[in-house]
Amino acid sequence: MKLNLQSVNFSIDQTLVNFIQKRMDKLDLFYPKIIKADVYLKKENTSEKENKMFEVKLFIPGDSLMAKKKCKTFEEGADTTADILERQLKKRKQKQRQHNH
């Protein structure tokens, strides 16, 4: 899947890029027609431990899906948002199956 990564207030390292790419690629298993994903990583300047914002906009034919999570690490954010998107994709696929019958 084509991934467009943007980081705000910090520079992203290759290890994190690879982790996010791998996690987002798994979404293709649930919905093979994914066009691309825009991923926004933002570090907020707060004293809270959960200061990392992870946002994904997933583009599929005719629509887009969105998931956003504030967490302690970007890896945790990638996992959580991927799980959210996974559920959304499964729902969408189910609806399409019902329309086709």
LOVEX-33854 format. One line per field, with one value per atom (N, C-alpha, C, O, CB): residue in one letter; atom name; x, y, z negated. Coordinates in steps of 0.001 Angstrom, whole numbers, plus 524288, in hexadecimal, padded with zeros to 5 digits. Each point is the difference from the previous one (the first is absolute). Last residue first. Glycine has a CB too. Example, Ala and Ser with C-alpha at 12.3 -4.5 7.8 and 13.67 -1.06 7.14 Angstrom:
// residues 2
residu (S; S; S; S; S; A; A; A; A; A) $
atome (N; CA; C; O; CB; N; CA; C; O; CB) $
c1 (83232; 80334; 7FCFE; 801FD; 802A3; 7FC82; 7FC86; 80384; 8040C; 7F490) $
c2 (7F736; 804A6; 80442; 80454; 7F938; 7EC1C; 804A6; 804B0; 7FFED; 7FB7E) $
c3 (7E458; 7FFC4; 7FD26; 7FF57; 8090A; 7F7E5; 80000; 80000; 7FD67; 7FDBB) $
//
This chain:
// residues 101
residu (H; H; H; H; H; N; N; N; N; N; H; H; H; H; H; Q; Q; Q; Q; Q; R; R; R; R; R; Q; Q; Q; Q; Q; K; K; K; K; K; Q; Q; Q; Q; Q; K; K; K; K; K; R; R; R; R; R; K; K; K; K; K; K; K; K; K; K; L; L; L; L; L; Q; Q; Q; Q; Q; R; R; R; R; R; E; E; E; E; E; L; L; L; L; L; I; I; I; I; I; D; D; D; D; D; A; A; A; A; A; T; T; T; T; T; T; T; T; T; T; D; D; D; D; D; A; A; A; A; A; G; G; G; G; G; E; E; E; E; E; E; E; E; E; E; F; F; F; F; F; T; T; T; T; T; K; K; K; K; K; C; C; C; C; C; K; K; K; K; K; K; K; K; K; K; K; K; K; K; K; A; A; A; A; A; M; M; M; M; M; L; L; L; L; L; S; S; S; S; S; D; D; D; D; D; G; G; G; G; G; P; P; P; P; P; I; I; I; I; I; F; F; F; F; F; L; L; L; L; L; K; K; K; K; K; V; V; V; V; V; E; E; E; E; E; F; F; F; F; F; M; M; M; M; M; K; K; K; K; K; N; N; N; N; N; E; E; E; E; E; K; K; K; K; K; E; E; E; E; E; S; S; S; S; S; T; T; T; T; T; N; N; N; N; N; E; E; E; E; E; K; K; K; K; K; K; K; K; K; K; L; L; L; L; L; Y; Y; Y; Y; Y; V; V; V; V; V; D; D; D; D; D; A; A; A; A; A; K; K; K; K; K; I; I; I; I; I; I; I; I; I; I; K; K; K; K; K; P; P; P; P; P; Y; Y; Y; Y; Y; F; F; F; F; F; L; L; L; L; L; D; D; D; D; D; L; L; L; L; L; K; K; K; K; K; D; D; D; D; D; M; M; M; M; M; R; R; R; R; R; K; K; K; K; K; Q; Q; Q; Q; Q; I; I; I; I; I; F; F; F; F; F; N; N; N; N; N; V; V; V; V; V; L; L; L; L; L; T; T; T; T; T; Q; Q; Q; Q; Q; D; D; D; D; D; I; I; I; I; I; S; S; S; S; S; F; F; F; F; F; N; N; N; N; N; V; V; V; V; V; S; S; S; S; S; Q; Q; Q; Q; Q; L; L; L; L; L; N; N; N; N; N; L; L; L; L; L; K; K; K; K; K; M; M; M; M; M) $
atome (N; CA; C; O; CB; N; CA; C; O; CB; N; CA; C; O; CB; N; CA; C; O; CB; N; CA; C; O; CB; N; CA; C; O; CB; N; CA; C; O; CB; N; CA; C; O; CB; N; CA; C; O; CB; N; CA; C; O; CB; N; CA; C; O; CB; N; CA; C; O; CB; N; CA; C; O; CB; N; CA; C; O; CB; N; CA; C; O; CB; N; CA; C; O; CB; N; CA; C; O; CB; N; CA; C; O; CB; N; CA; C; O; CB; N; CA; C; O; CB; N; CA; C; O; CB; N; CA; C; O; CB; N; CA; C; O; CB; N; CA; C; O; CB; N; CA; C; O; CB; N; CA; C; O; CB; N; CA; C; O; CB; N; CA; C; O; CB; N; CA; C; O; CB; N; CA; C; O; CB; N; CA; C; O; CB; N; CA; C; O; CB; N; CA; C; O; CB; N; CA; C; O; CB; N; CA; C; O; CB; N; CA; C; O; CB; N; CA; C; O; CB; N; CA; C; O; CB; N; CA; C; O; CB; N; CA; C; O; CB; N; CA; C; O; CB; N; CA; C; O; CB; N; CA; C; O; CB; N; CA; C; O; CB; N; CA; C; O; CB; N; CA; C; O; CB; N; CA; C; O; CB; N; CA; C; O; CB; N; CA; C; O; CB; N; CA; C; O; CB; N; CA; C; O; CB; N; CA; C; O; CB; N; CA; C; O; CB; N; CA; C; O; CB; N; CA; C; O; CB; N; CA; C; O; CB; N; CA; C; O; CB; N; CA; C; O; CB; N; CA; C; O; CB; N; CA; C; O; CB; N; CA; C; O; CB; N; CA; C; O; CB; N; CA; C; O; CB; N; CA; C; O; CB; N; CA; C; O; CB; N; CA; C; O; CB; N; CA; C; O; CB; N; CA; C; O; CB; N; CA; C; O; CB; N; CA; C; O; CB; N; CA; C; O; CB; N; CA; C; O; CB; N; CA; C; O; CB; N; CA; C; O; CB; N; CA; C; O; CB; N; CA; C; O; CB; N; CA; C; O; CB; N; CA; C; O; CB; N; CA; C; O; CB; N; CA; C; O; CB; N; CA; C; O; CB; N; CA; C; O; CB; N; CA; C; O; CB; N; CA; C; O; CB; N; CA; C; O; CB; N; CA; C; O; CB; N; CA; C; O; CB; N; CA; C; O; CB; N; CA; C; O; CB; N; CA; C; O; CB; N; CA; C; O; CB; N; CA; C; O; CB; N; CA; C; O; CB; N; CA; C; O; CB; N; CA; C; O; CB; N; CA; C; O; CB; N; CA; C; O; CB; N; CA; C; O; CB; N; CA; C; O; CB; N; CA; C; O; CB; N; CA; C; O; CB) $
c1 (799A7; 7FC91; 7FA74; 7FCA1; 80919; 80878; 800D3; 7FC73; 7FF85; 809A0; 7F75F; 7FDE6; 8005B; 7FCB9; 805D3; 80507; 7FA4B; 7FD6F; 7FBD3; 80523; 81171; 7FE18; 7FA0D; 7FD7D; 80AC8; 8001A; 8005C; 7FDEF; 7FD60; 80A61; 7F99A; 7FBC7; 7FFF0; 7FBD7; 804D1; 80D3D; 7FB2C; 7FB52; 7FC93; 8075F; 80C7A; 7FFEA; 7FAE2; 7FDB2; 80C26; 7F962; 7FF10; 7FF7B; 7FC8B; 80872; 7FFF3; 7FA93; 7FE7B; 7FBDA; 804D9; 810DE; 7FCCD; 7FA36; 7FD13; 809C2; 8051A; 80064; 7FCA7; 7FD77; 80B9B; 7F859; 7FD17; 7FFF8; 7FC01; 80661; 807E2; 7FA6C; 7FCAC; 7FC10; 805F5; 80FFF; 7FECE; 7FA28; 7FD71; 80BB4; 7FDF6; 7FF1E; 7FE86; 7FCD5; 8098A; 7FE50; 7FB2E; 7FE9C; 7FB87; 80688; 80DFB; 7FBA2; 7FAC3; 7FC41; 80991; 80961; 7FF73; 7FB7F; 7FD0F; 80C97; 7FB2C; 7FD2B; 7FF49; 7FC01; 807A0; 80612; 7FA9C; 7FCF4; 7FB9E; 80759; 80F45; 7FCFA; 7FA3D; 7FC92; 80B68; 803AB; 7FF86; 7FCA3; 7FC91; 80C3C; 7FB8C; 7FC48; 7FF0C; 7FB8F; 80750; 80A25; 7FAE9; 7FBB1; 7FBE0; 80831; 80CD4; 7FF04; 7FAA1; 7FD02; 80CAF; 7FCF9; 7FDD5; 7FEDF; 7FC7B; 80866; 7FA3C; 803E4; 7FD4F; 7FB55; 80A6F; 7F04A; 8053F; 8043D; 803ED; 7F8D3; 7EF77; 80256; 80581; 801F9; 7F8A1; 7F21C; 80412; 8023C; 7FD13; 7FE79; 7F99F; 800F6; 8045D; 803FA; 7F903; 7F4D4; 8037A; 800AA; 7FC3D; 800EC; 7FAC6; 800CD; 80417; 803DF; 7F9C4; 7F501; 80364; 8006A; 7FC2D; 8015D; 7FD1D; 7FF02; 803FF; 8044C; 7F7F4; 7FA4A; 804AC; 7FE59; 7FBB2; 80912; 7F3AD; 7FF65; 80543; 8040B; 7F311; 805DE; 7FB1A; 7FF62; 7FBEC; 80067; 81247; 7FCE7; 7FAC3; 7FCC8; 8077C; 80A6A; 7FE17; 7FC93; 7FE41; 80214; 80E83; 7FD00; 7FE99; 80366; 8011C; 80099; 8008B; 7FC7E; 7FB4C; 806DB; 807DA; 7FBA4; 800F6; 803E8; 7FAA8; 80897; 80051; 7FB1B; 7FB9F; 80A00; 806CA; 7FB42; 800D0; 8040D; 7F9B0; 80A5D; 800AA; 7FAE2; 7FBE8; 80ACA; 8046F; 7FB2D; 80121; 80385; 7F907; 80C5C; 800E8; 7FAC6; 7FCE1; 80BE0; 7FAD7; 80096; 800F6; 80178; 80208; 7F8EA; 7FD63; 80015; 7FC0F; 7FE22; 80CF2; 802D0; 7FDB3; 802D5; 7FF49; 7FD49; 7FD5C; 8034F; 80300; 7F44B; 80C46; 802BA; 7FD76; 80208; 80096; 7FDF5; 7FD60; 8031A; 80371; 7F3B2; 8092C; 80362; 7FCFA; 7FEC1; 806A5; 7F823; 7FDEE; 80381; 80207; 7F4D1; 80B54; 8019D; 7FE02; 8015F; 806BB; 7F1E5; 800DF; 80168; 7FD6B; 7FC58; 80296; 80220; 80127; 80291; 8014D; 7F053; 801F7; 801BC; 7FCFC; 7FD07; 80140; 800F5; 80276; 803EF; 7FD31; 7F353; 802C5; 8008E; 7FC1D; 80067; 80063; 7FEFC; 80346; 804B4; 7F93B; 7F90B; 80490; 7FE58; 7FB5E; 808D0; 7F184; 80315; 804FD; 80451; 7F37A; 7FBBD; 801D3; 8039F; 803A6; 7FB95; 7F6F7; 7FFAC; 801D5; 7FEC3; 7F9DD; 805C8; 8045E; 7FFFA; 803D7; 7FC3B; 7F976; 7FDA6; 80437; 80300; 7F658; 80A62; 7FA69; 7FD20; 7FB4F; 806CE; 8106B; 7FDB3; 7FA12; 7FD2A; 80B2B; 8028F; 7FED8; 7FD7A; 7FD2B; 80A5C; 7FF71; 7FA98; 7FE56; 7FB5D; 80599; 81099; 7FC97; 7FA48; 7FCD8; 80991; 8071A; 7FFAE; 7FC5B; 7FD9D; 80B7C; 7FB57; 7FBF4; 7FF52; 7FBB1; 80659; 80B64; 7FAE0; 7FB93; 7FBDA; 80882; 80D1F; 7FEAF; 7FA84; 7FCEF; 80C97; 7FD77; 7FEF7; 7FE1E; 7FC32; 80AAB; 7FED9; 7FAEF; 7FE82; 7FB88; 80620; 80F08; 7FBFF; 7FA8E; 7FC81; 809CF; 80850; 7FF65; 7FBA5; 7FCE8; 80C93; 7FB15; 7FDAC; 7FEE0; 7FBB9; 8091A; 804A5; 7FA7A; 7FD1D; 7FBA3; 806A1; 80FC4; 7FDC3; 7FA26; 7FCF2; 80B8F; 801D9; 7FEBE; 7FD7A; 7FCAF; 80ABC; 7F647; 80460; 7FE1F; 7FB61; 80958; 7F47F; 7FE96; 804A1; 8028E; 7F3E4; 807D3; 80150; 7FF4C; 80158; 80515; 7EEC8; 8045A; 80141; 7FCE8; 80085; 7F44B; 80325; 80457; 80245; 7F5D8; 7F9FE; 7FFE4; 80314; 7FF3E; 7F7F2; 8071D; 800D9; 8005E; 80275; 80235; 7F3A2; 8016E; 800A5; 7FCA1; 7FE90; 802B2; 80102; 80175; 8033C; 7FFA8; 7F361; 801DB; 8008D; 7FC1A; 7FF84; 80308; 7FF87; 8024F; 80457; 7FC13; 7F7CC; 802E9; 7FEDE; 7FB7F; 8042B; 80019; 7FCBE; 80370; 80415; 7F4C6) $
c2 (7DC0C; 7FB5C; 80163; 7FC93; 7FF4E; 810AC; 7FCDE; 7FB38; 7FD95; 8057E; 808AC; 802CA; 7FCB3; 80079; 807FE; 7F131; 8000F; 802AF; 7FE5A; 801BB; 7FFEA; 7FAA4; 7FFE6; 7FD80; 7FEA1; 81358; 7FF3B; 7FA9D; 7FF68; 806A2; 7FE08; 80303; 7FF2A; 7FF73; 8073F; 7F1F0; 7FD47; 802C2; 7FD72; 7FF83; 80AF8; 7FB5D; 7FD00; 7FE0F; 8015E; 80ED1; 801CB; 7FB57; 7FFDF; 80870; 7F461; 801CB; 80175; 7FE87; 804B2; 7F8C7; 7FB3F; 8015C; 7FD59; 7FE53; 8123E; 7FD61; 7FB0B; 7FEE0; 804BC; 805B5; 8031B; 7FD58; 7FFEE; 8083E; 7F052; 7FF4D; 802EE; 7FDF4; 800FD; 80391; 7FA8D; 7FEF8; 7FDB3; 7FF89; 812BA; 7FFE5; 7FA88; 7FF65; 807F9; 7FA84; 80302; 7FFBC; 7FEF6; 80725; 7F2A6; 7FCC8; 802A6; 7FD75; 7FED9; 80D23; 7FBC1; 7FC69; 7FE32; 8023C; 80CEF; 8021D; 7FBD3; 7FFF2; 808FD; 7F226; 80153; 80201; 7FE45; 803C5; 7FA4C; 7FB43; 8013A; 7FD83; 7FE79; 8121F; 7FD20; 7FB27; 7FEE3; 8046D; 80673; 802CB; 7FD32; 7FFAB; 8089C; 7F18E; 7FEE3; 8028A; 7FDB3; 801BC; 8049B; 7FA81; 7FE60; 7FD59; 800C1; 81279; 7FFDF; 7FA62; 7FF12; 8092E; 7FD53; 7FF2A; 7FFE2; 7FEE9; 7FC0D; 80974; 800D2; 7FF5E; 802C6; 7FA1E; 809A8; 7FBC0; 80154; 80449; 7F56A; 80B81; 80288; 7FBC6; 7FD51; 80BC4; 7F629; 7FE1C; 80314; 80130; 7F5EA; 805E2; 80391; 7FDFF; 7FE3B; 8097D; 7F3CC; 7FE29; 80381; 80180; 7F51C; 80719; 8030B; 7FD6C; 7FDED; 80A46; 7F4F8; 7FE9A; 802CA; 8013B; 7F5EB; 80B5C; 7FFD3; 7FECF; 8015E; 80512; 7F732; 801A4; 8004C; 7FEA0; 7FD52; 7FE21; 802AB; 80200; 80233; 7F84C; 7F796; 801F1; 8025B; 7FD61; 7FBDA; 80827; 7FB74; 80203; 80479; 7F5AB; 80D3B; 8010C; 7FAE3; 7FCDE; 80BD6; 7FEBE; 7FBB1; 800FF; 800D1; 7F8E7; 810A3; 80093; 7FC0A; 8003F; 80980; 7F982; 7FD70; 8012E; 7FF8A; 7F94F; 80D4B; 800AA; 7FD84; 800BB; 807A5; 7FABE; 7FCB9; 80025; 7FE7B; 7FB94; 81095; 7FF95; 7FCFE; 80163; 8071D; 7F9D7; 7FED6; 7FF32; 7FCB0; 7FF39; 806D2; 804EC; 7FF1F; 803A3; 8006B; 7F29F; 7FF11; 8050A; 802B8; 7F64A; 807CA; 7FBB5; 7FEDE; 7FEAE; 7FD87; 81756; 7FAEB; 7FBD8; 80128; 80359; 80E20; 7FCC5; 7FA9C; 7FC96; 80B85; 803AE; 7FFF5; 7FC8A; 7FD15; 80470; 8042F; 801E8; 80070; 80446; 8009D; 7ED95; 804A9; 80183; 7FCA5; 800EF; 7F7D4; 7FFF3; 80504; 80448; 7F62D; 7F9B0; 80507; 7FF3C; 7FD1A; 80729; 7F247; 7FF20; 8054C; 8034B; 7F3EB; 7FFC1; 804C2; 7FEA2; 7FDE2; 807E6; 7F07D; 7FF4A; 804FC; 801E6; 7F449; 80181; 80497; 7FF5D; 7FF70; 8066C; 7EBA3; 801B8; 804D3; 80013; 7F6AE; 7FE13; 801F4; 8017D; 8000F; 80339; 7F192; 80329; 801E6; 7FF1C; 803AF; 7EB6E; 804D2; 802E7; 7FDBA; 7FE2E; 7F2E0; 80473; 8052F; 80424; 7F745; 7F2B6; 80065; 804D4; 800FA; 7F57E; 8035D; 8030D; 80115; 803B7; 8006E; 7F11A; 800A2; 802CF; 7FF48; 800DF; 7FD01; 7FAD1; 8005B; 7FC78; 80066; 8124F; 7FDF3; 7FA95; 7FE7A; 806B4; 80398; 80167; 7FE0E; 7FF35; 808A5; 7F6C6; 7FBBB; 80129; 7FC67; 80177; 80ECC; 7FC2C; 7FB79; 7FDA5; 804C6; 80A84; 801CB; 7FC2B; 7FF61; 809EE; 7F367; 7FFB4; 80194; 7FD92; 80460; 7FF93; 7FA81; 7FF6A; 7FCB0; 8013E; 81314; 7FDC7; 7FA55; 7FE71; 8077F; 80285; 8020D; 7FD9F; 7FE6D; 80A04; 7F376; 7FDC6; 8019E; 7FCBC; 80367; 80767; 7FA7C; 7FD68; 7FCFE; 802AC; 811A2; 7FFEA; 7FA59; 7FECB; 8098A; 7FA33; 8013E; 7FFDE; 7FE00; 8078E; 7F851; 7FB91; 800BE; 7FC60; 80235; 80F37; 7FBD5; 7FB42; 7FD72; 8059A; 81054; 7FC99; 7FB57; 7FEAB; 8040E; 8125A; 7FA80; 7FC93; 80118; 80105; 8121E; 7FD24; 7FA2F; 7FE03; 80905; 80A51; 7FC61; 7FD63; 80032; 7FE3E; 80E24; 8011C; 7FC0A; 80021; 80414; 7F504; 80569; 80063; 7FCD8; 804B8; 7F0DF; 80094; 805CB; 80311; 7F434; 7FA92; 80556; 80043; 7FE47; 80577; 7ED75; 80121; 805B1; 8022A; 7F4A1; 7FB1E; 80562; 8018E; 800E1; 8015E; 7EADE; 802AE; 80576; 800B3; 7F6B8; 7F6F9; 804EA; 802FD; 800D6; 7FF83; 7EA5B; 8049C; 804DE; 80029; 7FAF6) $
c3 (80BCE; 7FFFD; 80144; 80027; 7F957; 804A9; 804AD; 80044; 80421; 7FBDF; 7F147; 80488; 804F3; 8037D; 7F85A; 7F474; 7FF7A; 804AD; 801BA; 7F481; 808A2; 8010A; 7FFC9; 80341; 7F8F0; 7FEFE; 805A6; 80183; 803FC; 7FC5D; 7EDC4; 8026D; 805E8; 80258; 7F67D; 7FDD1; 7FEBA; 80297; 80235; 7F532; 80995; 80357; 7FF42; 803BF; 7FBCC; 7F568; 8055C; 803BB; 80357; 7FABF; 7F087; 8003B; 80591; 801F0; 7F4D8; 805EE; 7FFB8; 80077; 802BD; 7F7A1; 8048A; 80511; 80025; 803EE; 7FD20; 7EF09; 803CC; 8055B; 802AC; 7F868; 7F791; 7FEE8; 803FA; 801DC; 7F49C; 80A9A; 80149; 7FF3D; 8035C; 7F9FB; 7FCFE; 805AB; 801E1; 80391; 7FD75; 7ED55; 800F9; 805D3; 8016D; 7F6F7; 80283; 7FE15; 8011A; 8019E; 7F75B; 80AAC; 803D0; 7FE71; 80359; 7FEAA; 7F269; 80483; 80434; 802AD; 7FB66; 7F2F6; 7FEA4; 804AC; 800F5; 7F610; 80AF7; 7FEE3; 7FF20; 80247; 7F9D1; 805EC; 804EC; 7FF3D; 8032E; 7FFB1; 7EE32; 80352; 8051D; 801D1; 7FA25; 7F8D6; 7FDB6; 8034E; 800E7; 7F611; 80DA7; 8013A; 7FDF4; 802AC; 7FD05; 7FC38; 80542; 801B8; 80325; 7FEFE; 7E96D; 8041D; 80553; 80065; 7F955; 7F732; 7FDDC; 80416; 7FFD9; 7F7A2; 80E0F; 7FCFD; 7FE2E; 800EF; 8041E; 80682; 7FCE0; 7FC6B; 7FD4A; 8030D; 81334; 7FAB0; 7FD6D; 8026E; 80032; 80FA2; 7FD31; 7FA72; 7FD95; 807FE; 80F9F; 7FAAA; 7FD74; 8026D; 80001; 81072; 7FC99; 7FAA2; 7FDF4; 806E4; 8119C; 7FA87; 7FCA7; 801C6; 800B2; 81213; 7FCBB; 7FA68; 7FE5A; 80788; 81007; 7FA8D; 7FD3B; 80235; 7FDA5; 8126B; 7FEC9; 7FA77; 7FEB7; 807E8; 7FC32; 80464; 7FE42; 7FD92; 8080A; 7EC7E; 802D1; 80471; 7FFCA; 7F812; 7F89B; 804C1; 802B9; 80155; 7FFAE; 7EA8C; 803AB; 804B1; 7FF68; 7F948; 7F687; 803A5; 8044D; 802CA; 7FB26; 7ED01; 8051E; 80323; 7FE11; 7FE31; 7F14E; 8031C; 8055C; 8027D; 7F8B3; 7EFDD; 804AA; 80301; 7FDFD; 7FD8C; 7F3EA; 802FD; 804FF; 802F8; 7F944; 7EF7A; 80582; 802BF; 7FE74; 7FF6E; 7EF4E; 802E2; 805D3; 802C9; 7F518; 7F507; 804FE; 80333; 80075; 7FB7F; 7F392; 80276; 80561; 803A8; 7F382; 8003C; 7FFDE; 802AC; 80393; 7FC60; 7FF25; 7FC30; 7FF8A; 7FD49; 7FDD8; 816E7; 7FAEF; 7FC4C; 801A9; 8028B; 81028; 7FBC9; 7FAE5; 7FE2F; 8085F; 80A93; 7FD71; 7FB75; 7FD37; 8056E; 8105B; 7FA86; 7FD8F; 801B4; 80023; 80FE2; 7FD84; 7FA4A; 7FD29; 80914; 80E49; 7FAC8; 7FD98; 80263; 80030; 80E43; 7FD7E; 7FA7A; 7FCEA; 8088A; 80E74; 7FA6D; 7FDD2; 80202; 7FF27; 8104B; 7FE11; 7FA21; 7FD3A; 80A15; 80922; 7FAA7; 7FED4; 80101; 7FC32; 814EB; 7FD18; 7FA7F; 7FEB6; 8099D; 80388; 803A5; 7FD5E; 801ED; 802BA; 7F851; 7FD85; 803C2; 80229; 7F4D3; 80ABC; 8039D; 7FDA2; 8021B; 80220; 7F349; 803B1; 8038A; 802BA; 7FD10; 7EC98; 80436; 80416; 7FF6F; 7FA5E; 7F7B4; 7FEF2; 80466; 800C1; 7F5CC; 809A7; 7FF5C; 7FF65; 8019D; 7FA3E; 80495; 8053A; 7FFC2; 80394; 7FFEC; 7ED7A; 8012C; 80565; 800FB; 7F94A; 7FF27; 7FE48; 80134; 80072; 7F87F; 809C6; 80440; 7FE9D; 80371; 7FF3F; 7F0B1; 8039F; 8048F; 80209; 7FB7E; 7F61A; 7FD5E; 803AB; 7FFF8; 7F77C; 80E64; 7FF43; 7FDB2; 801A8; 7FD19; 802D0; 80533; 7FF86; 8027F; 80171; 7ECBA; 801BF; 8054B; 800CE; 7FA4A; 7FE5E; 7FC95; 801E0; 8007C; 7F7EA; 80FF1; 80167; 7FCDF; 80220; 80025; 7F947; 80542; 8019C; 801D5; 8009E; 7EE27; 7FF3F; 8053E; 80051; 7F7D2; 8085D; 7FD2D; 7FF53; 800D0; 7FA81; 80BDA; 803B9; 7FD6A; 8025F; 8030C; 7F203; 8016F; 80340; 7FFF7; 7F7D8; 80564; 7FF72; 801A2; 803EC; 7FDC4; 7F5A2; 804CC; 7FEFD; 7FBD5; 80704; 7F4AA; 7FF3C; 80538; 803AD; 7F2D3; 80747; 7FB45; 7FED8; 7FBC3; 800C2; 810A3; 7FE30; 7FAE8; 7FC74; 807DF; 80DE2; 7FA5F; 7FEA3; 802C6; 7FCD4; 8105A; 7FE8F; 7FA1C; 7FD09; 80AC4; 809C9; 7FA76; 7FF2E; 802D3; 7FBE8; 80F4F; 7FFEE; 7FA43; 7FD53; 80B77; 8036D; 7FB00; 80069; 801F2; 7F947; 810D9; 8001F; 7FAFA; 7FE8C; 80B63; 7F81A; 80000; 80000; 7FD77; 7FDCF) $
//
